[in-house]
Amino acid sequence: MSIEPIYSSAVREMPEEDRPRERLARLGAEALRDAELIAIILRSGIRKMGAVALAEEVLHKFGDLRAVSRASVEELKQVKGMGTVKAIELKAALELGMRLAAHTGPKRTKIRSAEDVVELLMPRFKQCETEHLKSILLTTKHEVIKVVDVSHGGLDGTKKGHFNTSPRCWRRWCLPSW
């Protein structure tokens, strides 16, 4: 059983302002329906069913986007017009979305003791032949934001690093929104 699609014709036959790619560029991805987003991934439909109609058919067969993401490539291929390549591309896009949703961002190193500082900086210092003065910028939770090279040199002098040591520059490094 098939639903009556909003657009059964090819995307190129749609009014330009209704085409999914143009709408995404103009209004942003959040303004598009799930079927239109899927149609962008599919790129094309079949002879009697445009990409949007094919996407609507996929959503209708599986019920919702979550069910589509759980479907196997073989199950997706059972929808008329969904070949191996389209099924794989759709699975890949949905998997990226799931990974993005699960992504928590890079974990920052916490400094709890001098040993943590040694563990953080020793790999950087092992190859150094001169002295280096570094500053470790931390959050209020003692998580490393950045390690800044303040200066380096030896007994006969030091070279000031690219980092300005004035309080205003420290504030700019620590609080970039100032």
C-alpha positions as a Markdown table, in Angstrom:
| # | Residue | x | y | z |
|---|---|---|---|---|
| 1 | Met | 0.0 | 0.0 | 0.0 |
| 2 | Ser | 1.4 | 3.4 | -1.0 |
| 3 | Ile | 0.5 | 6.8 | 0.2 |
| 4 | Glu | -0.4 | 9.7 | -2.2 |
| 5 | Pro | 2.8 | 11.8 | -2.2 |
| 6 | Ile | 2.7 | 15.6 | -2.0 |
| 7 | Tyr | 4.9 | 15.7 | -5.1 |
| 8 | Ser | 5.0 | 12.7 | -7.3 |
| 9 | Ser | 7.0 | 14.4 | -10.1 |
| 10 | Ala | 10.7 | 15.0 | -10.3 |
| 11 | Val | 12.2 | 17.7 | -8.1 |
| 12 | Arg | 13.2 | 19.6 | -11.3 |
| 13 | Glu | 9.5 | 20.0 | -12.1 |
| 14 | Met | 8.7 | 21.6 | -8.8 |
| 15 | Pro | 8.5 | 25.3 | -8.4 |
| 16 | Glu | 12.0 | 26.5 | -7.6 |
| 17 | Glu | 11.0 | 27.9 | -4.2 |
| 18 | Asp | 9.6 | 24.4 | -3.2 |
| 19 | Arg | 12.6 | 22.4 | -4.0 |
| 20 | Pro | 14.3 | 20.8 | -1.0 |
| 21 | Arg | 17.8 | 22.0 | -1.7 |
| 22 | Glu | 16.8 | 25.6 | -2.4 |
| 23 | Arg | 14.5 | 25.6 | 0.7 |
| 24 | Leu | 17.4 | 24.3 | 2.9 |
| 25 | Ala | 19.7 | 27.0 | 1.5 |
| 26 | Arg | 17.1 | 29.7 | 2.0 |
| 27 | Leu | 15.4 | 28.7 | 5.3 |
| 28 | Gly | 17.8 | 26.3 | 7.0 |
| 29 | Ala | 17.6 | 22.5 | 7.5 |
| 30 | Glu | 15.2 | 22.8 | 10.5 |
| 31 | Ala | 12.5 | 24.2 | 8.1 |
| 32 | Leu | 12.4 | 21.1 | 6.0 |
| 33 | Arg | 10.2 | 18.0 | 6.6 |
| 34 | Asp | 11.9 | 14.6 | 7.2 |
| 35 | Ala | 10.9 | 13.5 | 3.7 |
| 36 | Glu | 12.6 | 16.6 | 2.2 |
| 37 | Leu | 15.8 | 16.0 | 4.1 |
| 38 | Ile | 15.8 | 12.3 | 3.0 |
| 39 | Ala | 15.1 | 13.4 | -0.6 |
| 40 | Ile | 18.3 | 15.6 | -0.5 |
| 41 | Ile | 20.3 | 12.5 | 0.5 |
| 42 | Leu | 18.6 | 10.3 | -2.1 |
| 43 | Arg | 19.2 | 12.9 | -4.8 |
| 44 | Ser | 16.8 | 11.3 | -7.3 |
| 45 | Gly | 13.7 | 9.2 | -7.5 |
| 46 | Ile | 12.5 | 6.8 | -10.1 |
| 47 | Arg | 10.6 | 7.3 | -13.3 |
| 48 | Lys | 7.1 | 7.8 | -11.8 |
| 49 | Met | 8.2 | 8.9 | -8.3 |
| 50 | Gly | 10.4 | 11.9 | -7.5 |
| 51 | Ala | 13.0 | 12.0 | -4.7 |
| 52 | Val | 10.5 | 13.6 | -2.3 |
| 53 | Ala | 7.8 | 11.0 | -3.1 |
| 54 | Leu | 10.3 | 8.2 | -2.7 |
| 55 | Ala | 11.4 | 9.6 | 0.7 |
| 56 | Glu | 7.7 | 9.8 | 1.8 |
| 57 | Glu | 7.3 | 6.2 | 0.7 |
| 58 | Val | 10.3 | 5.2 | 2.8 |
| 59 | Leu | 8.9 | 7.1 | 5.9 |
| 60 | His | 5.4 | 5.6 | 5.3 |
| 61 | Lys | 6.8 | 2.0 | 5.1 |
| 62 | Phe | 8.7 | 2.3 | 8.3 |
| 63 | Gly | 6.5 | 4.6 | 10.2 |
| 64 | Asp | 8.9 | 7.3 | 11.4 |
| 65 | Leu | 12.5 | 8.4 | 11.1 |
| 66 | Arg | 13.7 | 6.3 | 14.1 |
| 67 | Ala | 12.3 | 3.1 | 12.5 |
| 68 | Val | 14.0 | 4.1 | 9.2 |
| 69 | Ser | 17.3 | 4.4 | 11.1 |
| 70 | Arg | 16.9 | 0.9 | 12.6 |
| 71 | Ala | 16.1 | -0.7 | 9.2 |
| 72 | Ser | 18.8 | -2.7 | 7.5 |
| 73 | Val | 20.1 | -2.0 | 4.0 |
| 74 | Glu | 18.1 | -5.0 | 2.8 |
| 75 | Glu | 14.9 | -3.8 | 4.4 |
| 76 | Leu | 15.4 | -0.3 | 2.8 |
| 77 | Lys | 15.9 | -2.0 | -0.6 |
| 78 | Gln | 12.4 | -3.5 | -0.3 |
| 79 | Val | 11.0 | 0.0 | -1.0 |
| 80 | Lys | 10.4 | 0.4 | -4.7 |
| 81 | Gly | 13.1 | 2.8 | -6.0 |
| 82 | Met | 15.6 | 2.2 | -3.2 |
| 83 | Gly | 18.6 | 0.4 | -4.6 |
| 84 | Thr | 21.7 | -0.7 | -2.8 |
| 85 | Val | 23.5 | 2.7 | -3.2 |
| 86 | Lys | 20.5 | 4.8 | -2.0 |
| 87 | Ala | 20.0 | 2.5 | 1.0 |
| 88 | Ile | 23.7 | 2.7 | 2.0 |
| 89 | Glu | 23.8 | 6.4 | 1.6 |
| 90 | Leu | 20.7 | 6.9 | 3.7 |
| 91 | Lys | 22.0 | 4.5 | 6.4 |
| 92 | Ala | 25.3 | 6.4 | 6.4 |
| 93 | Ala | 23.6 | 9.8 | 6.8 |
| 94 | Leu | 21.3 | 8.5 | 9.6 |
| 95 | Glu | 24.3 | 6.9 | 11.4 |
| 96 | Leu | 26.2 | 10.2 | 11.3 |
| 97 | Gly | 23.1 | 11.8 | 12.9 |
| 98 | Met | 23.0 | 9.2 | 15.6 |
| 99 | Arg | 26.8 | 9.6 | 16.3 |
| 100 | Leu | 26.4 | 13.4 | 16.4 |
| 101 | Ala | 23.5 | 13.0 | 18.9 |
| 102 | Ala | 25.7 | 10.8 | 21.1 |
| 103 | His | 28.8 | 13.0 | 20.8 |
| 104 | Thr | 29.7 | 14.7 | 24.0 |
| 105 | Gly | 32.7 | 16.6 | 22.8 |
| 106 | Pro | 36.4 | 16.1 | 23.5 |
| 107 | Lys | 37.1 | 15.3 | 27.1 |
| 108 | Arg | 39.4 | 17.8 | 28.8 |
| 109 | Thr | 42.3 | 16.8 | 30.9 |
| 110 | Lys | 41.8 | 17.6 | 34.6 |
| 111 | Ile | 44.7 | 18.9 | 36.7 |
| 112 | Arg | 44.4 | 17.5 | 40.2 |
| 113 | Ser | 48.1 | 17.3 | 41.2 |
| 114 | Ala | 51.6 | 18.1 | 40.1 |
| 115 | Glu | 51.8 | 14.5 | 38.6 |
| 116 | Asp | 48.9 | 15.5 | 36.2 |
| 117 | Val | 51.0 | 18.5 | 35.1 |
| 118 | Val | 54.0 | 16.3 | 34.5 |
| 119 | Glu | 51.8 | 13.8 | 32.6 |
| 120 | Leu | 50.4 | 16.6 | 30.4 |
| 121 | Leu | 53.7 | 18.4 | 29.7 |
| 122 | Met | 56.5 | 15.8 | 29.8 |
| 123 | Pro | 55.8 | 14.5 | 26.2 |
| 124 | Arg | 56.2 | 18.1 | 25.0 |
| 125 | Phe | 59.4 | 18.7 | 27.0 |
| 126 | Lys | 61.3 | 15.5 | 26.3 |
| 127 | Gln | 62.8 | 16.8 | 23.1 |
| 128 | Cys | 63.5 | 20.4 | 24.3 |
| 129 | Glu | 67.1 | 21.5 | 24.6 |
| 130 | Thr | 66.3 | 24.8 | 26.2 |
| 131 | Glu | 64.2 | 25.9 | 29.1 |
| 132 | His | 60.5 | 26.6 | 28.4 |
| 133 | Leu | 58.0 | 28.6 | 30.5 |
| 134 | Lys | 54.4 | 27.5 | 29.8 |
| 135 | Ser | 51.2 | 28.5 | 31.3 |
| 136 | Ile | 48.3 | 26.1 | 31.6 |
| 137 | Leu | 44.9 | 27.8 | 31.4 |
| 138 | Leu | 42.2 | 26.0 | 33.4 |
| 139 | Thr | 38.5 | 26.1 | 33.8 |
| 140 | Thr | 37.0 | 26.5 | 37.3 |
| 141 | Lys | 36.7 | 22.7 | 37.3 |
| 142 | His | 40.5 | 22.4 | 36.8 |
| 143 | Glu | 40.1 | 21.2 | 33.2 |
| 144 | Val | 42.8 | 22.2 | 30.7 |
| 145 | Ile | 41.6 | 24.9 | 28.2 |
| 146 | Lys | 45.0 | 25.5 | 26.6 |
| 147 | Val | 48.7 | 25.3 | 27.2 |
| 148 | Val | 50.4 | 28.6 | 26.3 |
| 149 | Asp | 54.1 | 29.1 | 25.5 |
| 150 | Val | 55.2 | 32.1 | 27.5 |
| 151 | Ser | 58.9 | 32.1 | 26.8 |
| 152 | His | 61.9 | 29.8 | 26.2 |
| 153 | Gly | 65.7 | 30.1 | 26.3 |
| 154 | Gly | 68.6 | 29.1 | 28.5 |
| 155 | Leu | 71.2 | 30.5 | 30.9 |
| 156 | Asp | 72.3 | 33.2 | 28.6 |
| 157 | Gly | 68.8 | 34.6 | 27.9 |
| 158 | Thr | 65.3 | 33.9 | 27.0 |
| 159 | Lys | 63.1 | 34.7 | 24.1 |
| 160 | Lys | 59.7 | 36.0 | 24.8 |
| 161 | Gly | 57.1 | 33.7 | 23.2 |
| 162 | His | 54.2 | 34.9 | 21.1 |
| 163 | Phe | 52.2 | 35.3 | 24.3 |
| 164 | Asn | 52.0 | 38.8 | 25.8 |
| 165 | Thr | 52.2 | 38.6 | 29.6 |
| 166 | Ser | 50.1 | 41.7 | 30.4 |
| 167 | Pro | 47.0 | 41.2 | 32.5 |
| 168 | Arg | 44.8 | 42.3 | 29.6 |
| 169 | Cys | 46.2 | 39.6 | 27.4 |
| 170 | Trp | 45.8 | 37.0 | 30.1 |
| 171 | Arg | 42.2 | 37.9 | 30.5 |
| 172 | Arg | 41.7 | 37.7 | 26.7 |
| 173 | Trp | 43.2 | 34.2 | 26.6 |
| 174 | Cys | 41.2 | 33.0 | 29.6 |
| 175 | Leu | 37.9 | 34.8 | 28.7 |
| 176 | Pro | 37.7 | 35.1 | 24.9 |
| 177 | Ser | 34.3 | 36.8 | 25.1 |
| 178 | Trp | 35.8 | 39.9 | 26.7 |
